[in-house]
């Protein structure tokens, strides 16, 4: 019984946080923006130094590989008393 | 209606009210979405803290008093995950993190905070989630100790100013200039103002990725992952996990093993893994808290870029609420998970209602402003934590309002005041000065952690002594009656 409201609230939270992630990373068309129309363009003021996406992707893949490696988990799991 | 059903309805009602409040804010002005983001991240933190029983005071108490490493390990796991997310955000220029001044004040502050959290029965974040569970002692800690206690602490002058070193006073005087070039002289009135302007502001702020050595050896994005995450978090956290395992869990694990032969490295790794996964609930919550805290930074940075500001005070000014902001046009807006500064603002807001001028100091007047509570983004985050914890406690049928009784009044009040006194000088608590800083690559977080653990150890020892003394007295009284 407890699970139904929890699932509803979890869906609401994921929806709201998802909205904020998308909303905060995108621009609003100026004609629909209201008070935001006066704000500088999205990303203004960010350092112009190029972002090293190649390294970031390699590191994310490495982290994911370590975390998801089945053999590591099962090897360690087998030793549990 | 059953208790369970009533709790479910309460959980849905609280969530519904928050949704409604969010819509009202949006309707009033789109800029308030910045504040609404804080509410919902606070709400999620609250749910996870309550569900994982995430409390730094419990971590210390369990480890030192009972030899249970569950929570301490959970915190270290959360740190590792948060540091990786933070490194990704720094590498993509989406981080709002800023390191803090590094100095011995951080260690001293940590000791006071650690002692306070054990006496109060909860750290800063733990206190808030326990308020959500209906714990009256935690409410006392949050309102009387953390909020009002902190506000008074930063505004004390008079005799306290007489105790300040001359070097601080001289250095502080050099910063007396009209805003925004310096600090207006009429704002340097309390001992804390002189401490900030004459001591703390002179100290260096260190972030490993920005040091010459790290940035020279590891160019590009590597400096964030190697410097901030691997060197500052992953390696120290692993070392601590191994130390905890050797000191607390190893003996028990080895006894349980069926194969009694010679122990190999593989056995030891399996033992450490077993300790980490002993409480799945705490470990999973640790992972989720780490990821959510990173997501929070991403959203707040995105909001700042979207609205073209670097502080919510600028949006409040645009909306005409100039009385809310500091002389620099700012309010307390950390851009990530933070606790205690907003409680101090709430305490100052209450004190002002009683005629105490809280605008005449650096902490509120120059740095953090004093917005009305309903326009205070960080305070809304704390309210979100309380409400999120309340929802989770209701769903787990764990909500119960409990008034503080007997000596709990004393411990709550004393612990809360000590926590406030231990968080202001270091500009943060177990979250802002420890959790966030370490994950962001600032080694001062470890210094604060060392102080916090030392203070907590002393607190646990004190409580053990107190309890034994009390029991001895009760037994003696019982013997006399017989």
Interface residues (C-beta under 8 A of the other chain):
Chain A: X1 X2 X4 X5 X6 X8 X9 X12 X13 X16 X17 X20 X21 X23 X24 X25 X26 X27 X28 X33 X34 X35 X36 X39 X40 X42 X43 X44 X45 X46 X47 X51 X52 X53 X55 X56 X59 X60 X63 X75 X76 X77 X78 X79 X80 X81
Chain B: X4 X5 X8 X11 X12 X15 X19 X22 X29 X30 X31 X33 X37 X40 X41 X43 X44 X47 X84 X87 X88 X91 X92 X93 X220 X221 X222 X225 X253 X256 X257 X258 X266 X267 X269 X270 X273 X274 X295 X298 X299 X300 X301 X302 X303 X305 X306 X307 X308 X309 X310 X318 X319 X391 X395 X396 X397
